[in-house]
Amino acid sequence: MARKYSKGAAAKVKRAMKKRKAGTLKSGRSGKKVKSRKQAIAIGLSEARKEGKKVPTKKTAKKSKRKSSKK
């Protein structure tokens, strides 16, 4: 079976986790320190995506389709 994530993507996540552990990883817009493990992983994957590494697309909430009732 093929790899879901490339080795380059794994390296980006590893780097983000190390920065989080050291307390130097900051979130994008606000610039606050990242404390959450999940957020650190998300930042690493996002950076990998920007560089064009093999990473599955982001999961987004499905929008429910509304039926318009026009008469």
N, CA, C and O atoms as a CHARMM CRD file, in Angstrom:
* protein
*
  284
    1    1 MET  N      0.83700  -1.18600   0.00000 PROA 1      0.00000
    2    1 MET  CA     0.00000   0.00000   0.00000 PROA 1      0.00000
    3    1 MET  C      0.88200   1.25000   0.00000 PROA 1      0.00000
    4    1 MET  O      1.91500   1.28400   0.66900 PROA 1      0.00000
    5    2 ALA  N      0.48300   2.25400  -0.73500 PROA 2      0.00000
    6    2 ALA  CA     1.26300   3.48200  -0.85400 PROA 2      0.00000
    7    2 ALA  C      1.17600   4.31200   0.42800 PROA 2      0.00000
    8    2 ALA  O      0.22300   4.21500   1.20100 PROA 2      0.00000
    9    3 ARG  N      2.20700   5.12600   0.61600 PROA 3      0.00000
   10    3 ARG  CA     2.23000   6.01900   1.78100 PROA 3      0.00000
   11    3 ARG  C      1.20200   7.12400   1.62000 PROA 3      0.00000
   12    3 ARG  O      1.02600   7.66100   0.52700 PROA 3      0.00000
   13    4 LYS  N      0.52300   7.46400   2.70900 PROA 4      0.00000
   14    4 LYS  CA    -0.44200   8.56500   2.67200 PROA 4      0.00000
   15    4 LYS  C      0.28400   9.90400   2.70500 PROA 4      0.00000
   16    4 LYS  O     -0.09100  10.84100   2.00000 PROA 4      0.00000
   17    5 TYR  N      1.31800   9.98700   3.52500 PROA 5      0.00000
   18    5 TYR  CA     2.09700  11.20900   3.68700 PROA 5      0.00000
   19    5 TYR  C      3.52300  10.95000   3.22100 PROA 5      0.00000
   20    5 TYR  O      4.06700   9.86900   3.44900 PROA 5      0.00000
   21    6 SER  N      4.12400  11.93200   2.57300 PROA 6      0.00000
   22    6 SER  CA     5.50700  11.77100   2.11300 PROA 6      0.00000
   23    6 SER  C      6.46600  11.89900   3.28600 PROA 6      0.00000
   24    6 SER  O      6.08500  12.35400   4.36400 PROA 6      0.00000
   25    7 LYS  N      7.71300  11.49500   3.06900 PROA 7      0.00000
   26    7 LYS  CA     8.73000  11.61000   4.11700 PROA 7      0.00000
   27    7 LYS  C      9.00100  13.07300   4.43800 PROA 7      0.00000
   28    7 LYS  O      9.29300  13.43000   5.58000 PROA 7      0.00000
   29    8 GLY  N      8.90100  13.91300   3.41100 PROA 8      0.00000
   30    8 GLY  CA     9.09700  15.35700   3.61300 PROA 8      0.00000
   31    8 GLY  C      8.02700  15.94500   4.51700 PROA 8      0.00000
   32    8 GLY  O      8.30800  16.81300   5.34400 PROA 8      0.00000
   33    9 ALA  N      6.80400  15.46900   4.35700 PROA 9      0.00000
   34    9 ALA  CA     5.70400  15.93500   5.19900 PROA 9      0.00000
   35    9 ALA  C      5.91600  15.49300   6.64400 PROA 9      0.00000
   36    9 ALA  O      5.65000  16.24600   7.58200 PROA 9      0.00000
   37   10 ALA  N      6.39500  14.27000   6.81000 PROA 10     0.00000
   38   10 ALA  CA     6.67100  13.74500   8.15600 PROA 10     0.00000
   39   10 ALA  C      7.76400  14.57200   8.82700 PROA 10     0.00000
   40   10 ALA  O      7.71200  14.81700  10.03200 PROA 10     0.00000
   41   11 ALA  N      8.74800  14.99800   8.04700 PROA 11     0.00000
   42   11 ALA  CA     9.85000  15.80800   8.58000 PROA 11     0.00000
   43   11 ALA  C      9.33300  17.17300   9.03700 PROA 11     0.00000
   44   11 ALA  O      9.78300  17.69900  10.05500 PROA 11     0.00000
   45   12 LYS  N      8.39000  17.74600   8.28600 PROA 12     0.00000
   46   12 LYS  CA     7.80700  19.04400   8.65700 PROA 12     0.00000
   47   12 LYS  C      7.04100  18.93700   9.97800 PROA 12     0.00000
   48   12 LYS  O      7.12600  19.81900  10.83300 PROA 12     0.00000
   49   13 VAL  N      6.29300  17.84400  10.12700 PROA 13     0.00000
   50   13 VAL  CA     5.53900  17.63000  11.36500 PROA 13     0.00000
   51   13 VAL  C      6.49700  17.42900  12.53100 PROA 13     0.00000
   52   13 VAL  O      6.27300  17.95200  13.62200 PROA 13     0.00000
   53   14 LYS  N      7.55100  16.68200  12.30200 PROA 14     0.00000
   54   14 LYS  CA     8.55000  16.42900  13.33800 PROA 14     0.00000
   55   14 LYS  C      9.19700  17.73400  13.79800 PROA 14     0.00000
   56   14 LYS  O      9.42000  17.94400  14.99000 PROA 14     0.00000
   57   15 ARG  N      9.49600  18.61600  12.82000 PROA 15     0.00000
   58   15 ARG  CA    10.11100  19.89700  13.13900 PROA 15     0.00000
   59   15 ARG  C      9.14700  20.76400  13.96200 PROA 15     0.00000
   60   15 ARG  O      9.55800  21.41500  14.92300 PROA 15     0.00000
   61   16 ALA  N      7.87400  20.76600  13.58000 PROA 16     0.00000
   62   16 ALA  CA     6.86300  21.54700  14.29800 PROA 16     0.00000
   63   16 ALA  C      6.70200  21.03500  15.73000 PROA 16     0.00000
   64   16 ALA  O      6.54200  21.82500  16.66100 PROA 16     0.00000
   65   17 MET  N      6.74400  19.71700  15.90300 PROA 17     0.00000
   66   17 MET  CA     6.60400  19.13300  17.24200 PROA 17     0.00000
   67   17 MET  C      7.79200  19.50600  18.13200 PROA 17     0.00000
   68   17 MET  O      7.62900  19.78100  19.32100 PROA 17     0.00000
   69   18 LYS  N      8.97800  19.51200  17.54500 PROA 18     0.00000
   70   18 LYS  CA    10.16800  19.89100  18.31600 PROA 18     0.00000
   71   18 LYS  C     10.10900  21.35500  18.73600 PROA 18     0.00000
   72   18 LYS  O     10.48100  21.70600  19.85500 PROA 18     0.00000
   73   19 LYS  N      9.63200  22.21000  17.81800 PROA 19     0.00000
   74   19 LYS  CA     9.50100  23.63400  18.12700 PROA 19     0.00000
   75   19 LYS  C      8.45400  23.86400  19.21100 PROA 19     0.00000
   76   19 LYS  O      8.61700  24.73200  20.06900 PROA 19     0.00000
   77   20 ARG  N      7.36600  23.07100  19.16300 PROA 20     0.00000
   78   20 ARG  CA     6.32300  23.18400  20.18700 PROA 20     0.00000
   79   20 ARG  C      6.87600  22.80100  21.55300 PROA 20     0.00000
   80   20 ARG  O      6.61100  23.46400  22.55600 PROA 20     0.00000
   81   21 LYS  N      7.65300  21.71500  21.57300 PROA 21     0.00000
   82   21 LYS  CA     8.24800  21.22000  22.81900 PROA 21     0.00000
   83   21 LYS  C      9.19800  22.26700  23.41100 PROA 21     0.00000
   84   21 LYS  O      9.27500  22.43800  24.62800 PROA 21     0.00000
   85   22 ALA  N      9.91900  22.96400  22.52600 PROA 22     0.00000
   86   22 ALA  CA    10.86100  23.99200  22.97100 PROA 22     0.00000
   87   22 ALA  C     10.15400  25.29000  23.35200 PROA 22     0.00000
   88   22 ALA  O     10.73200  26.15100  24.01600 PROA 22     0.00000
   89   23 GLY  N      8.88700  25.42300  22.92000 PROA 23     0.00000
   90   23 GLY  CA     8.10000  26.60300  23.24900 PROA 23     0.00000
   91   23 GLY  C      8.30300  27.74700  22.28400 PROA 23     0.00000
   92   23 GLY  O      8.04000  28.89900  22.62900 PROA 23     0.00000
   93   24 THR  N      8.76900  27.45300  21.06900 PROA 24     0.00000
   94   24 THR  CA     9.02000  28.51100  20.08800 PROA 24     0.00000
   95   24 THR  C      8.06800  28.47500  18.90300 PROA 24     0.00000
   96   24 THR  O      8.15100  29.32900  18.02100 PROA 24     0.00000
   97   25 LEU  N      7.16700  27.50400  18.86700 PROA 25     0.00000
   98   25 LEU  CA     6.21500  27.40800  17.76100 PROA 25     0.00000
   99   25 LEU  C      5.07100  28.38800  17.99300 PROA 25     0.00000
  100   25 LEU  O      4.44800  28.39800  19.05400 PROA 25     0.00000
  101   26 LYS  N      4.80700  29.21500  16.97600 PROA 26     0.00000
  102   26 LYS  CA     3.75500  30.21300  17.10300 PROA 26     0.00000
  103   26 LYS  C      2.71500  30.02600  16.00800 PROA 26     0.00000
  104   26 LYS  O      3.02800  29.58600  14.90100 PROA 26     0.00000
  105   27 SER  N      1.47100  30.36900  16.33600 PROA 27     0.00000
  106   27 SER  CA     0.39900  30.23800  15.35200 PROA 27     0.00000
  107   27 SER  C      0.48000  31.38800  14.35700 PROA 27     0.00000
  108   27 SER  O      1.12700  32.40600  14.60300 PROA 27     0.00000
  109   28 GLY  N     -0.19400  31.19900  13.23300 PROA 28     0.00000
  110   28 GLY  CA    -0.10200  32.13600  12.12300 PROA 28     0.00000
  111   28 GLY  C     -0.44500  33.58000  12.40400 PROA 28     0.00000
  112   28 GLY  O      0.45200  34.40500  12.57800 PROA 28     0.00000
  113   29 ARG  N     -1.71000  33.89900  12.45000 PROA 29     0.00000
  114   29 ARG  CA    -2.13000  35.29500  12.48300 PROA 29     0.00000
  115   29 ARG  C     -1.87900  35.97200  13.82600 PROA 29     0.00000
  116   29 ARG  O     -1.33300  37.07500  13.87500 PROA 29     0.00000
  117   30 SER  N     -2.27200  35.32300  14.90500 PROA 30     0.00000
  118   30 SER  CA    -2.16200  35.95500  16.22300 PROA 30     0.00000
  119   30 SER  C     -0.73000  35.94000  16.75400 PROA 30     0.00000
  120   30 SER  O     -0.33000  36.83100  17.50300 PROA 30     0.00000
  121   31 GLY  N      0.03300  34.93000  16.36400 PROA 31     0.00000
  122   31 GLY  CA     1.42100  34.83700  16.82600 PROA 31     0.00000
  123   31 GLY  C      1.54400  34.31000  18.24500 PROA 31     0.00000
  124   31 GLY  O      2.59600  34.44600  18.87000 PROA 31     0.00000
  125   32 LYS  N      0.46600  33.70300  18.76100 PROA 32     0.00000
  126   32 LYS  CA     0.50900  33.13900  20.11900 PROA 32     0.00000
  127   32 LYS  C      1.25600  31.81700  20.10200 PROA 32     0.00000
  128   32 LYS  O      1.32200  31.14100  19.07500 PROA 32     0.00000
  129   33 LYS  N      1.82400  31.44900  21.25700 PROA 33     0.00000
  130   33 LYS  CA     2.52500  30.17400  21.36900 PROA 33     0.00000
  131   33 LYS  C      1.54500  29.01800  21.24100 PROA 33     0.00000
  132   33 LYS  O      0.44000  29.05700  21.78300 PROA 33     0.00000
  133   34 VAL  N      1.96600  27.99400  20.52000 PROA 34     0.00000
  134   34 VAL  CA     1.13500  26.81300  20.33800 PROA 34     0.00000
  135   34 VAL  C      1.40500  25.84300  21.47700 PROA 34     0.00000
  136   34 VAL  O      2.55400  25.47700  21.72800 PROA 34     0.00000
  137   35 LYS  N      0.34300  25.42500  22.16900 PROA 35     0.00000
  138   35 LYS  CA     0.49100  24.47800  23.26900 PROA 35     0.00000
  139   35 LYS  C     -0.07800  23.12000  22.91000 PROA 35     0.00000
  140   35 LYS  O      0.34100  22.09700  23.45000 PROA 35     0.00000
  141   36 SER  N     -1.04100  23.11700  21.98800 PROA 36     0.00000
  142   36 SER  CA    -1.73800  21.89300  21.61600 PROA 36     0.00000
  143   36 SER  C     -0.91000  21.03100  20.66500 PROA 36     0.00000
  144   36 SER  O     -0.31500  21.53300  19.71200 PROA 36     0.00000
  145   37 ARG  N     -0.88300  19.73400  20.93800 PROA 37     0.00000
  146   37 ARG  CA    -0.18100  18.76600  20.08900 PROA 37     0.00000
  147   37 ARG  C     -0.83000  18.70500  18.71200 PROA 37     0.00000
  148   37 ARG  O     -0.14500  18.67500  17.69000 PROA 37     0.00000
  149   38 LYS  N     -2.16500  18.68800  18.70100 PROA 38     0.00000
  150   38 LYS  CA    -2.91000  18.61000  17.44300 PROA 38     0.00000
  151   38 LYS  C     -2.66400  19.83500  16.57300 PROA 38     0.00000
  152   38 LYS  O     -2.55300  19.72600  15.35200 PROA 38     0.00000
  153   39 GLN  N     -2.58100  20.99700  17.20400 PROA 39     0.00000
  154   39 GLN  CA    -2.34600  22.22400  16.44400 PROA 39     0.00000
  155   39 GLN  C     -0.94700  22.22000  15.83400 PROA 39     0.00000
  156   39 GLN  O     -0.75700  22.69500  14.71500 PROA 39     0.00000
  157   40 ALA  N      0.03200  21.68600  16.56500 PROA 40     0.00000
  158   40 ALA  CA     1.40300  21.60100  16.05500 PROA 40     0.00000
  159   40 ALA  C      1.45200  20.69300  14.82300 PROA 40     0.00000
  160   40 ALA  O      2.13200  21.00600  13.84500 PROA 40     0.00000
  161   41 ILE  N      0.73800  19.58200  14.87000 PROA 41     0.00000
  162   41 ILE  CA     0.68000  18.66200  13.73200 PROA 41     0.00000
  163   41 ILE  C      0.02900  19.35900  12.54200 PROA 41     0.00000
  164   41 ILE  O      0.49900  19.23800  11.41000 PROA 41     0.00000
  165   42 ALA  N     -1.05000  20.08700  12.80100 PROA 42     0.00000
  166   42 ALA  CA    -1.75400  20.80200  11.73200 PROA 42     0.00000
  167   42 ALA  C     -0.85700  21.84000  11.07200 PROA 42     0.00000
  168   42 ALA  O     -0.90400  22.01000   9.85300 PROA 42     0.00000
  169   43 ILE  N     -0.05200  22.52500  11.84700 PROA 43     0.00000
  170   43 ILE  CA     0.87500  23.52600  11.30600 PROA 43     0.00000
  171   43 ILE  C      1.92100  22.85200  10.43200 PROA 43     0.00000
  172   43 ILE  O      2.23200  23.34000   9.34600 PROA 43     0.00000
  173   44 GLY  N      2.46600  21.73100  10.90000 PROA 44     0.00000
  174   44 GLY  CA     3.45600  20.98600  10.12300 PROA 44     0.00000
  175   44 GLY  C      2.90200  20.50500   8.79500 PROA 44     0.00000
  176   44 GLY  O      3.57000  20.60800   7.76600 PROA 44     0.00000
  177   45 LEU  N      1.67500  19.97800   8.81200 PROA 45     0.00000
  178   45 LEU  CA     1.04100  19.49500   7.57600 PROA 45     0.00000
  179   45 LEU  C      0.71900  20.64600   6.63100 PROA 45     0.00000
  180   45 LEU  O      0.84000  20.51300   5.41300 PROA 45     0.00000
  181   46 SER  N      0.31300  21.76600   7.19700 PROA 46     0.00000
  182   46 SER  CA    -0.00400  22.94000   6.38600 PROA 46     0.00000
  183   46 SER  C      1.24200  23.43900   5.65200 PROA 46     0.00000
  184   46 SER  O      1.17900  23.77800   4.47000 PROA 46     0.00000
  185   47 GLU  N      2.37100  23.48200   6.35900 PROA 47     0.00000
  186   47 GLU  CA     3.63800  23.89900   5.74300 PROA 47     0.00000
  187   47 GLU  C      4.04400  22.93400   4.63900 PROA 47     0.00000
  188   47 GLU  O      4.53600  23.35500   3.59200 PROA 47     0.00000
  189   48 ALA  N      3.84000  21.64100   4.87000 PROA 48     0.00000
  190   48 ALA  CA     4.16700  20.62700   3.87000 PROA 48     0.00000
  191   48 ALA  C      3.29900  20.79600   2.62800 PROA 48     0.00000
  192   48 ALA  O      3.78000  20.65900   1.50300 PROA 48     0.00000
  193   49 ARG  N      2.01100  21.09700   2.83600 PROA 49     0.00000
  194   49 ARG  CA     1.08400  21.32500   1.72500 PROA 49     0.00000
  195   49 ARG  C      1.53900  22.50200   0.86800 PROA 49     0.00000
  196   49 ARG  O      1.51000  22.43800  -0.36100 PROA 49     0.00000
  197   50 LYS  N      1.96300  23.58100   1.53800 PROA 50     0.00000
  198   50 LYS  CA     2.41000  24.78000   0.82000 PROA 50     0.00000
  199   50 LYS  C      3.62700  24.49300  -0.05100 PROA 50     0.00000
  200   50 LYS  O      3.79400  25.09500  -1.11200 PROA 50     0.00000
  201   51 GLU  N      4.47900  23.57000   0.40200 PROA 51     0.00000
  202   51 GLU  CA     5.68100  23.21600  -0.35700 PROA 51     0.00000
  203   51 GLU  C      5.40000  22.17600  -1.42800 PROA 51     0.00000
  204   51 GLU  O      6.28700  21.83600  -2.21100 PROA 51     0.00000
  205   52 GLY  N      4.18700  21.67200  -1.46900 PROA 52     0.00000
  206   52 GLY  CA     3.81200  20.71000  -2.50300 PROA 52     0.00000
  207   52 GLY  C      4.15500  19.26900  -2.17400 PROA 52     0.00000
  208   52 GLY  O      4.24000  18.43400  -3.07500 PROA 52     0.00000
  209   53 LYS  N      4.34900  18.96800  -0.91400 PROA 53     0.00000
  210   53 LYS  CA     4.62500  17.59100  -0.49600 PROA 53     0.00000
  211   53 LYS  C      3.33900  16.77200  -0.59500 PROA 53     0.00000
  212   53 LYS  O      2.24500  17.32700  -0.69300 PROA 53     0.00000
  213   54 LYS  N      3.48400  15.44800  -0.56800 PROA 54     0.00000
  214   54 LYS  CA     2.31700  14.56700  -0.66800 PROA 54     0.00000
  215   54 LYS  C      1.61000  14.49300   0.68300 PROA 54     0.00000
  216   54 LYS  O      2.06400  13.83100   1.61700 PROA 54     0.00000
  217   55 VAL  N      0.48600  15.19700   0.74800 PROA 55     0.00000
  218   55 VAL  CA    -0.33800  15.24100   1.96200 PROA 55     0.00000
  219   55 VAL  C     -1.79700  15.19600   1.52000 PROA 55     0.00000
  220   55 VAL  O     -2.18000  15.93200   0.61000 PROA 55     0.00000
  221   56 PRO  N     -2.62500  14.34700   2.14400 PROA 56     0.00000
  222   56 PRO  CA    -4.04300  14.32000   1.77200 PROA 56     0.00000
  223   56 PRO  C     -4.69700  15.69100   1.99400 PROA 56     0.00000
  224   56 PRO  O     -4.25100  16.46700   2.83900 PROA 56     0.00000
  225   57 THR  N     -5.74000  15.97700   1.24100 PROA 57     0.00000
  226   57 THR  CA    -6.40200  17.27200   1.35400 PROA 57     0.00000
  227   57 THR  C     -7.07200  17.42300   2.70600 PROA 57     0.00000
  228   57 THR  O     -7.40200  16.44500   3.37600 PROA 57     0.00000
  229   58 LYS  N     -7.26400  18.68100   3.08800 PROA 58     0.00000
  230   58 LYS  CA    -7.89700  18.99100   4.36300 PROA 58     0.00000
  231   58 LYS  C     -9.33100  18.48400   4.38800 PROA 58     0.00000
  232   58 LYS  O    -10.04900  18.56900   3.39200 PROA 58     0.00000
  233   59 LYS  N     -9.73900  17.96000   5.52800 PROA 59     0.00000
  234   59 LYS  CA   -11.11900  17.53600   5.70100 PROA 59     0.00000
  235   59 LYS  C    -11.92900  18.77700   6.06400 PROA 59     0.00000
  236   59 LYS  O    -11.56100  19.51200   6.98100 PROA 59     0.00000
  237   60 THR  N    -13.02100  19.01200   5.35700 PROA 60     0.00000
  238   60 THR  CA   -13.88400  20.15300   5.65800 PROA 60     0.00000
  239   60 THR  C    -15.27900  19.66700   5.98600 PROA 60     0.00000
  240   60 THR  O    -15.69800  18.59200   5.55600 PROA 60     0.00000
  241   61 ALA  N    -15.98600  20.46700   6.74700 PROA 61     0.00000
  242   61 ALA  CA   -17.35800  20.12200   7.12000 PROA 61     0.00000
  243   61 ALA  C    -18.23500  20.15700   5.88200 PROA 61     0.00000
  244   61 ALA  O    -18.14400  21.07700   5.06900 PROA 61     0.00000
  245   62 LYS  N    -19.06900  19.16700   5.74700 PROA 62     0.00000
  246   62 LYS  CA   -19.96900  19.12000   4.59600 PROA 62     0.00000
  247   62 LYS  C    -21.13100  20.08000   4.81600 PROA 62     0.00000
  248   62 LYS  O    -21.74100  20.11700   5.88500 PROA 62     0.00000
  249   63 LYS  N    -21.41100  20.84000   3.79500 PROA 63     0.00000
  250   63 LYS  CA   -22.53100  21.77100   3.88300 PROA 63     0.00000
  251   63 LYS  C    -23.80100  21.05000   3.46900 PROA 63     0.00000
  252   63 LYS  O    -23.82700  20.33500   2.46700 PROA 63     0.00000
  253   64 SER  N    -24.84400  21.24400   4.24200 PROA 64     0.00000
  254   64 SER  CA   -26.11400  20.60700   3.89200 PROA 64     0.00000
  255   64 SER  C    -26.78500  21.42900   2.80600 PROA 64     0.00000
  256   64 SER  O    -26.80200  22.65900   2.86200 PROA 64     0.00000
  257   65 LYS  N    -27.33100  20.74300   1.82800 PROA 65     0.00000
  258   65 LYS  CA   -28.00300  21.41900   0.71700 PROA 65     0.00000
  259   65 LYS  C    -29.43300  21.74600   1.12800 PROA 65     0.00000
  260   65 LYS  O    -30.18700  20.88400   1.57800 PROA 65     0.00000
  261   66 ARG  N    -29.77500  23.00100   0.96000 PROA 66     0.00000
  262   66 ARG  CA   -31.13400  23.42400   1.25600 PROA 66     0.00000
  263   66 ARG  C    -31.94200  23.42300  -0.03500 PROA 66     0.00000
  264   66 ARG  O    -31.48600  23.89300  -1.07700 PROA 66     0.00000
  265   67 LYS  N    -33.12500  22.89500   0.06000 PROA 67     0.00000
  266   67 LYS  CA   -33.99600  22.90900  -1.10100 PROA 67     0.00000
  267   67 LYS  C    -34.78000  24.21500  -1.09000 PROA 67     0.00000
  268   67 LYS  O    -35.50600  24.51300  -0.14100 PROA 67     0.00000
  269   68 SER  N    -34.62300  24.97400  -2.13900 PROA 68     0.00000
  270   68 SER  CA   -35.36100  26.23500  -2.21900 PROA 68     0.00000
  271   68 SER  C    -36.76700  25.96000  -2.74000 PROA 68     0.00000
  272   68 SER  O    -36.95200  25.35800  -3.79700 PROA 68     0.00000
  273   69 SER  N    -37.72000  26.40300  -1.99600 PROA 69     0.00000
  274   69 SER  CA   -39.10700  26.15200  -2.40100 PROA 69     0.00000
  275   69 SER  C    -39.67300  27.41600  -3.04800 PROA 69     0.00000
  276   69 SER  O    -40.20300  28.30100  -2.37600 PROA 69     0.00000
  277   70 LYS  N    -39.54500  27.46800  -4.36800 PROA 70     0.00000
  278   70 LYS  CA   -40.08200  28.61100  -5.11400 PROA 70     0.00000
  279   70 LYS  C    -41.40100  28.21300  -5.76400 PROA 70     0.00000
  280   70 LYS  O    -41.53000  27.14100  -6.35500 PROA 70     0.00000
  281   71 LYS  N    -42.34700  29.08200  -5.64000 PROA 71     0.00000
  282   71 LYS  CA   -43.65800  28.81100  -6.23700 PROA 71     0.00000
  283   71 LYS  C    -44.06600  29.91400  -7.17300 PROA 71     0.00000
  284   71 LYS  O    -45.14300  29.85300  -7.76600 PROA 71     0.00000
